Amino acid sequence: MTTTPPDPAGPDPVPAADAVSAPAAGARPGAGPAPGADAHPGARARPGSASGPVRVRPCREADLEPLERYLPSPGRTRRHAARFDRQERGLAAFLTAWADDVPVGTAQILWQGCAAPEVRARFPGCPELNGLSVWPPELRSRGIGSALIAAAEERVRAAGHTLIGLGVDDDNHRAAALYARIGYRETGCRYVDRYAYLDDEGVRHEVADPARFLVKELPKGPAAA
């Protein structure tokens, strides 16, 4: 599991490069789906099978309640509110995926890049795709994660960047395989990814995961219509 260390908006417990198809078994509290998928133990049952078309759009304030209902934050951490605040302050773009008017996935673009200093030193100004998550597990491997990635890449390209990066756990082979298929390449840039979360009793837990940073070159030109 990988995430950036706390930024000015506060700690985000979701790893930077959650696997969109990793199994849910063995999830750690507060961690995303990689390698032990985002558990969401308090998630409510979803109407239907979320079989409708998937729409990806930036998070709105009104989305925070359904996001917490269907993709609840771990413990006392308010992940979605923190990400929305980060977006409101221009530090990130918080993307949400919806099917049948129900949230099924999230991701964010950190415009200032990965917080790990060794990554920033090597890739200054490279936005990071962070916290990719699809839930529930049965909706994984249906293109939702790929849709979130594509939407993030287009926003980064439209903002004038020609490079986007993301972190992946050393043991998250399924996520690494997905990223390789869609054009992300290994850079040899390794770092320790650190994040913290509050459990249900309000106890703070700190996690450090070895990770590596992948990048993808984006085409130049105006945004697609």
Residue frames relative to the residue before (quaternion, step in Angstrom):
aa qw qx qy qz dx dy dz
M 1.0000 0.0000 0.0000 0.0000 0.00 0.00 0.00
T 0.0337 -0.8249 0.5643 -0.0024 3.51 -0.86 0.87
T 0.1093 0.7584 -0.6397 0.0611 3.50 -1.09 0.74
T 0.5360 -0.5937 0.4656 0.3787 3.53 -1.22 0.19
P 0.5765 -0.5511 0.4482 0.4038 3.61 -1.17 0.37
P 0.7111 -0.4548 0.2950 0.4477 3.60 -1.20 0.33
D 0.2179 -0.7468 0.6134 0.1360 3.55 -0.99 0.88
P 0.7622 -0.3801 0.2231 0.4742 3.62 -1.20 -0.04
A 0.6417 0.5294 -0.3403 0.4383 3.61 1.16 -0.40
G 0.6268 -0.5119 0.3525 0.4699 3.59 1.23 -0.14
P 0.6757 -0.5233 0.3317 0.3994 3.57 -1.25 0.36
D 0.1893 -0.7395 0.6357 0.1153 3.52 -1.10 0.76
P 0.3117 -0.8049 0.4689 0.1872 3.62 -0.41 1.14
V 0.5962 0.5886 -0.3766 0.3953 3.60 1.19 -0.15
P 0.4774 -0.6836 0.4682 0.2925 3.57 -0.77 0.97
A 0.6342 -0.5893 0.3564 0.3513 3.53 -1.15 0.66
A 0.8215 0.1515 -0.0522 0.5473 3.57 0.88 -0.83
D 0.0627 -0.8221 0.5658 -0.0037 3.54 0.49 1.21
A 0.4557 -0.6645 0.5117 0.2983 3.57 -1.03 0.74
V 0.3553 -0.7489 0.5149 0.2186 3.57 -0.81 0.92
S 0.7815 0.2887 -0.1824 0.5222 3.61 1.18 -0.10
A 0.3956 0.7286 -0.4821 0.2832 3.60 1.20 0.30
P 0.5417 -0.6247 0.4400 0.3502 3.63 -1.07 0.57
A 0.5289 -0.6607 0.4393 0.3012 3.55 -1.14 0.59
A 0.5386 0.6520 -0.4144 0.3362 3.59 1.09 -0.47
G 0.8272 0.2575 -0.1883 0.4625 3.54 -1.08 0.79
A 0.3351 0.7619 -0.5043 0.2301 3.58 1.18 0.30
R 0.3558 -0.7009 0.5724 0.2336 3.54 -1.13 0.73
P 0.5790 -0.5767 0.4208 0.3939 3.61 -1.01 0.64
G 0.8301 0.2342 -0.1777 0.4739 3.53 -0.99 0.89
A 0.6433 0.5270 -0.3400 0.4391 3.57 1.15 -0.26
G 0.5042 -0.6372 0.4915 0.3134 3.52 -1.24 0.46
P 0.7701 -0.4345 0.2278 0.4077 3.56 -1.26 -0.02
A 0.7083 0.4467 -0.2935 0.4612 3.61 1.09 0.00
P 0.5524 -0.3379 -0.7553 0.1014 1.54 -1.24 2.15
G 0.7131 0.4173 -0.2682 0.4954 3.62 1.15 -0.24
A 0.4198 -0.8127 0.3094 0.2598 3.46 0.42 1.39
D 0.7015 -0.4895 0.3562 0.3761 3.49 -1.35 0.64
A 0.3173 -0.8328 0.4159 0.1809 3.57 -0.10 1.28
H 0.0371 -0.8358 0.5446 0.0580 3.63 0.98 -0.81
P 0.0292 0.8530 -0.5211 0.0058 3.64 0.74 0.94
G 0.7264 0.4284 -0.2597 0.4706 3.60 1.11 -0.52
A 0.3656 0.7567 -0.4836 0.2447 3.58 1.21 0.13
R 0.3892 -0.7219 0.5245 0.2287 3.55 -0.98 0.86
A 0.6199 -0.5323 0.4163 0.3987 3.54 -1.25 0.45
R 0.3619 -0.7402 0.5333 0.1917 3.55 -1.05 0.80
P 0.4717 -0.6478 0.5037 0.3227 3.57 -1.05 0.68
G 0.8327 0.1431 -0.1080 0.5238 3.56 -0.98 0.82
S 0.6056 -0.5685 0.4239 0.3611 3.54 -1.23 -0.45
A 0.4207 -0.7071 0.4632 0.3293 3.59 1.27 0.23
S 0.2988 0.7985 -0.4671 0.2344 3.53 0.97 0.92
G 0.5063 0.6656 -0.4225 0.3493 3.59 1.23 -0.09
P 0.7015 -0.4415 0.3288 0.4526 3.57 -1.29 0.05
V 0.4060 -0.7117 0.5261 0.2277 3.54 -1.09 0.75
R 0.1119 -0.7714 0.6250 0.0425 3.55 -0.93 0.97
V 0.1513 -0.7719 0.6128 0.0751 3.56 -0.96 0.90
R 0.1612 0.7765 -0.5938 0.1359 3.57 -0.84 0.99
P 0.6254 -0.5238 0.4021 0.4157 3.58 -1.23 0.30
C 0.5594 -0.6080 0.4514 0.3370 3.55 -1.14 0.66
R 0.1965 -0.7380 0.6352 0.1151 3.53 -1.17 0.77
E 0.6562 -0.5200 0.3542 0.4165 3.57 -1.17 0.45
A 0.6527 0.5295 -0.3143 0.4414 3.58 1.02 -0.78
D 0.5978 0.5845 -0.3578 0.4160 3.60 1.23 -0.33
L 0.5334 0.6774 -0.4091 0.2987 3.59 1.12 -0.52
E 0.6527 0.5169 -0.3301 0.4449 3.60 0.95 -0.78
P 0.7049 0.4225 -0.3027 0.4827 3.68 0.75 -0.83
L 0.5903 0.5556 -0.3811 0.4446 3.60 1.07 -0.54
E 0.6850 0.4608 -0.2888 0.4848 3.59 0.91 -0.86
R 0.6302 0.5454 -0.3390 0.4363 3.59 1.09 -0.64
Y 0.8022 0.3076 -0.1418 0.4917 3.57 0.83 -1.00
L 0.7665 0.1761 -0.1144 0.6069 3.59 1.18 -0.52
P 0.0394 -0.8696 0.4907 0.0376 3.62 0.73 1.02
S 0.5161 -0.6328 0.4881 0.3082 3.51 -1.12 0.76
P 0.5347 -0.6357 0.4434 0.3367 3.60 -1.08 0.60
G 0.8520 0.0860 -0.0630 0.5127 3.55 -1.02 0.80
R 0.7598 -0.3274 0.2745 0.4900 3.53 -0.93 -0.97
T 0.4530 0.6827 -0.4551 0.3488 3.55 1.25 0.12
R 0.2007 -0.7710 0.5934 0.1144 3.59 -0.91 0.89
R 0.1850 -0.8526 0.4840 0.0671 3.50 0.41 1.36
H 0.7156 0.4727 -0.2807 0.4308 3.58 0.71 -1.07
A 0.6439 0.5153 -0.3255 0.4626 3.59 0.97 -0.81
A 0.6441 0.5182 -0.3235 0.4604 3.59 1.00 -0.79
R 0.6659 0.4923 -0.3070 0.4690 3.57 0.96 -0.82
F 0.6400 0.5178 -0.3307 0.4615 3.58 1.00 -0.79
D 0.6333 0.5231 -0.3266 0.4676 3.58 0.99 -0.82
R 0.6282 0.5361 -0.3219 0.4630 3.55 1.00 -0.83
Q 0.6504 0.5077 -0.3065 0.4746 3.57 1.02 -0.83
E 0.6535 0.5298 -0.3111 0.4421 3.57 0.93 -0.91
R 0.7143 0.4273 -0.2488 0.4952 3.59 1.10 -0.62
G 0.5655 -0.6555 0.3598 0.3480 3.56 1.26 0.27
L 0.5052 0.6677 -0.4141 0.3569 3.58 1.25 0.23
A 0.8078 0.1058 -0.0073 0.5799 3.56 1.19 -0.51
A 0.2599 -0.6694 0.6503 0.2479 3.50 -1.43 0.04
F 0.1861 -0.7920 0.5777 0.0663 3.57 -0.62 1.17
L 0.1081 -0.8270 0.5516 0.0093 3.57 -0.30 1.29
T 0.1102 -0.7861 0.6069 0.0388 3.54 -1.05 0.83
A 0.2379 -0.7516 0.6000 0.1359 3.57 -1.11 0.75
W 0.0965 -0.8116 0.5762 -0.0036 3.55 -0.92 0.98
A 0.0062 0.7547 -0.6561 -0.0010 3.55 -1.17 0.73
D 0.8251 0.0124 -0.0581 0.5619 3.59 -0.76 1.04
D 0.6365 -0.5700 0.3063 0.4198 3.58 1.06 0.88
V 0.5863 0.5187 -0.3804 0.4924 3.56 1.20 0.57
P 0.4445 -0.6889 0.4884 0.2989 3.65 -0.86 0.84
V 0.0822 -0.8184 0.5687 0.0078 3.57 -0.89 0.98
G 0.8214 0.0166 -0.0133 0.5700 3.60 1.21 -0.04
T 0.1097 -0.7816 0.6115 0.0553 3.53 -1.28 0.43
A 0.0632 0.7501 -0.6583 0.0059 3.52 -1.36 0.30
Q 0.1329 -0.7852 0.5924 0.1222 3.56 -1.21 0.28
I 0.3119 -0.6933 0.6172 0.2029 3.50 -1.30 0.55
L 0.1787 -0.7590 0.6175 0.1033 3.58 -0.74 1.04
W 0.3383 -0.7963 0.4665 0.1838 3.55 -0.26 1.29
Q 0.6818 0.4766 -0.2963 0.4693 3.60 1.08 -0.59
G 0.5645 -0.6351 0.3682 0.3772 3.57 1.28 0.01
C 0.7313 -0.3882 0.3245 0.4573 3.52 -1.36 -0.09
A 0.4559 -0.7161 0.4608 0.2588 3.58 -0.92 0.89
A 0.5273 0.6250 -0.4280 0.3850 3.61 1.18 -0.32
P 0.4686 -0.7216 0.4237 0.2833 3.63 -0.58 1.08
E 0.6481 0.5238 -0.3394 0.4362 3.60 0.99 -0.70
V 0.6322 0.5043 -0.3331 0.4849 3.58 1.15 -0.57
R 0.6653 0.5031 -0.3107 0.4558 3.59 0.89 -0.89
A 0.6307 0.5415 -0.3416 0.4386 3.57 1.03 -0.74
R 0.7229 0.4288 -0.2458 0.4828 3.57 1.00 -0.78
F 0.7964 0.1687 -0.0771 0.5756 3.59 1.08 -0.72
P 0.0200 -0.8324 0.5539 -0.0053 3.60 0.54 1.12
G 0.8326 0.2194 -0.1665 0.4804 3.54 -1.00 0.85
C 0.5210 0.6337 -0.4177 0.3905 3.60 1.25 0.17
P 0.3559 -0.7345 0.5282 0.2343 3.65 -0.52 1.07
E 0.2768 -0.7677 0.5591 0.1465 3.55 -1.13 0.71
L 0.3216 -0.6832 0.6217 0.2079 3.55 -1.06 0.85
N 0.0167 -0.8461 0.5239 -0.0964 3.55 -0.47 1.26
G 0.8625 0.2027 -0.1059 0.4515 3.56 -1.19 0.60
L 0.2148 0.7850 -0.5509 0.1846 3.60 0.97 0.76
S 0.1216 0.8041 -0.5656 0.1370 3.58 -0.70 1.08
V 0.0710 -0.7590 0.6465 0.0306 3.57 -1.07 0.85
W 0.0703 0.8027 -0.5839 0.0986 3.56 -0.87 1.00
P 0.5516 -0.1647 -0.8175 0.0195 1.66 -2.00 1.51
P 0.7462 -0.4391 0.2517 0.4324 3.59 -1.24 0.28
E 0.6492 0.5425 -0.3421 0.4089 3.60 0.97 -0.72
L 0.6409 0.5086 -0.3338 0.4682 3.60 1.24 -0.20
R 0.5063 0.6423 -0.4344 0.3773 3.57 1.24 -0.04
S 0.7837 0.2836 -0.2596 0.4878 3.55 -1.28 0.51
R 0.5722 0.5620 -0.3997 0.4438 3.58 1.13 0.68
G 0.6624 -0.5456 0.2979 0.4182 3.56 1.21 0.37
I 0.4576 0.6916 -0.4588 0.3191 3.61 1.22 -0.01
G 0.6581 0.4955 -0.3093 0.4751 3.57 0.93 -0.87
S 0.6490 0.5140 -0.3188 0.4616 3.57 0.97 -0.82
A 0.6333 0.5254 -0.3318 0.4612 3.59 1.06 -0.72
L 0.6407 0.5092 -0.3197 0.4775 3.58 1.02 -0.77
I 0.6471 0.5134 -0.3185 0.4649 3.57 0.96 -0.85
A 0.6639 0.5084 -0.3089 0.4530 3.59 0.89 -0.93
A 0.6501 0.5089 -0.3169 0.4669 3.59 0.98 -0.82
A 0.6449 0.5123 -0.3184 0.4694 3.58 1.00 -0.80
E 0.6534 0.5166 -0.3184 0.4526 3.58 0.90 -0.89
E 0.6588 0.5071 -0.3197 0.4546 3.59 0.94 -0.82
R 0.6514 0.5047 -0.3255 0.4637 3.60 0.98 -0.76
V 0.6428 0.5111 -0.3224 0.4709 3.56 0.99 -0.80
R 0.6575 0.5023 -0.3073 0.4701 3.59 0.96 -0.86
A 0.6622 0.5133 -0.3052 0.4526 3.58 0.94 -0.89
A 0.6546 0.5012 -0.3055 0.4763 3.58 1.18 -0.54
G 0.6273 -0.5944 0.3160 0.3917 3.58 1.27 0.11
H 0.5358 0.6176 -0.4113 0.4029 3.58 1.24 0.20
T 0.2482 -0.7693 0.5708 0.1443 3.56 -1.14 0.62
L 0.7342 0.3081 -0.2112 0.5669 3.58 1.28 0.21
I 0.0242 -0.7622 0.6468 0.0117 3.55 -1.10 0.80
G 0.1342 -0.8098 0.5682 0.0580 3.57 -1.04 0.73
L 0.0363 -0.7730 0.6310 0.0541 3.54 -1.33 0.21
G 0.3934 -0.7050 0.5393 0.2394 3.55 -1.25 0.44
V 0.0505 -0.7880 0.6129 0.0298 3.55 -1.15 0.59
D 0.5233 -0.6390 0.4739 0.3053 3.55 -1.06 0.83
D 0.5816 -0.5846 0.4343 0.3625 3.55 -1.12 0.60
D 0.7644 0.3676 -0.2042 0.4887 3.60 0.99 -0.76
N 0.5447 0.6061 -0.4047 0.4149 3.59 1.25 0.19
H 0.0645 -0.8690 0.4904 0.0167 3.54 0.56 1.22
R 0.6371 0.5377 -0.3462 0.4303 3.60 1.01 -0.71
A 0.6541 0.4902 -0.3184 0.4801 3.57 0.97 -0.80
A 0.6431 0.5290 -0.3254 0.4479 3.58 0.93 -0.88
A 0.6434 0.5189 -0.3231 0.4609 3.58 1.03 -0.78
L 0.6289 0.5255 -0.3328 0.4665 3.58 1.01 -0.78
Y 0.6837 0.4916 -0.2993 0.4486 3.57 0.79 -0.99
A 0.6298 0.5257 -0.3369 0.4620 3.59 1.02 -0.74
R 0.6498 0.5334 -0.3215 0.4358 3.59 0.96 -0.83
I 0.7672 0.3519 -0.2023 0.4967 3.59 0.99 -0.72
G 0.7515 -0.4942 0.1999 0.3886 3.56 1.13 0.62
Y 0.5090 0.6203 -0.4507 0.3914 3.60 1.19 0.15
R 0.1773 -0.8105 0.5543 0.0658 3.56 -0.92 0.91
E 0.5553 -0.5912 0.4785 0.3365 3.50 -1.25 0.57
T 0.2037 -0.7945 0.5634 0.0992 3.56 -1.07 0.77
G 0.4472 -0.6777 0.4632 0.3552 3.58 1.21 -0.38
C 0.5289 0.6217 -0.4073 0.4097 3.58 1.31 0.08
R 0.0424 -0.8160 0.5755 -0.0330 3.56 -0.44 1.24
Y 0.0473 0.7904 -0.6083 0.0550 3.57 -1.15 0.64
V 0.4244 -0.6473 0.5556 0.3036 3.54 -1.32 0.18
D 0.2455 -0.7910 0.5513 0.1004 3.51 -0.61 1.20
R 0.0828 -0.8299 0.5515 -0.0146 3.56 -0.63 1.13
Y 0.1299 0.7683 -0.6220 0.0776 3.55 -1.07 0.78
A 0.2334 -0.7640 0.5884 0.1247 3.55 -1.31 0.32
Y 0.0218 -0.7841 0.6200 0.0196 3.56 -1.23 0.47
L 0.3858 -0.6843 0.5687 0.2438 3.54 -1.34 0.39
D 0.3387 -0.7375 0.5416 0.2192 3.59 -0.83 0.94
D 0.7639 -0.3923 0.2509 0.4468 3.58 -1.30 -0.04
E 0.6860 0.4501 -0.2778 0.4996 3.60 1.20 -0.46
G 0.5575 -0.6298 0.3784 0.3865 3.57 1.27 0.04
V 0.4538 0.6715 -0.4594 0.3635 3.58 1.25 0.29
R 0.3660 -0.7423 0.5251 0.1984 3.55 -0.86 1.00
H 0.0974 -0.7777 0.6203 0.0300 3.56 -0.94 0.96
E 0.1659 -0.7765 0.6015 0.0873 3.56 -0.98 0.87
V 0.1191 -0.7983 0.5902 0.0104 3.55 -0.92 1.00
A 0.0605 -0.7740 0.6297 0.0268 3.56 -1.09 0.77
D 0.0267 -0.8135 0.5798 -0.0362 3.57 -0.69 1.12
P 0.4201 -0.6706 0.5389 0.2887 3.61 -0.95 0.77
A 0.0326 0.8114 -0.5777 0.0832 3.55 -0.85 0.97
R 0.2260 -0.7379 0.6108 0.1771 3.51 -1.36 0.09
F 0.3968 -0.7365 0.5122 0.1944 3.54 -1.14 0.72
L 0.1480 -0.7804 0.6056 0.0489 3.54 -0.89 1.05
V 0.1287 -0.7918 0.5917 0.0797 3.59 -1.13 0.55
K 0.1373 -0.7576 0.6312 0.0937 3.52 -1.35 0.40
E 0.3707 -0.7056 0.5597 0.2269 3.55 -0.94 0.92
L 0.2132 -0.7798 0.5805 0.0980 3.57 -0.97 0.91
P 0.5249 -0.6413 0.4477 0.3359 3.61 -1.02 0.68
K 0.4466 -0.6618 0.5293 0.2871 3.53 -1.17 0.59
G 0.5178 0.6488 -0.4667 0.3052 3.52 -1.26 0.26
P 0.6650 -0.5067 0.3587 0.4153 3.58 -1.29 0.23
A 0.6167 -0.5490 0.4137 0.3837 3.52 -1.24 0.47
A 0.5540 -0.6035 0.4559 0.3478 3.53 -1.16 0.63
A 0.5459 -0.6258 0.4455 0.3345 3.55 -1.11 0.69
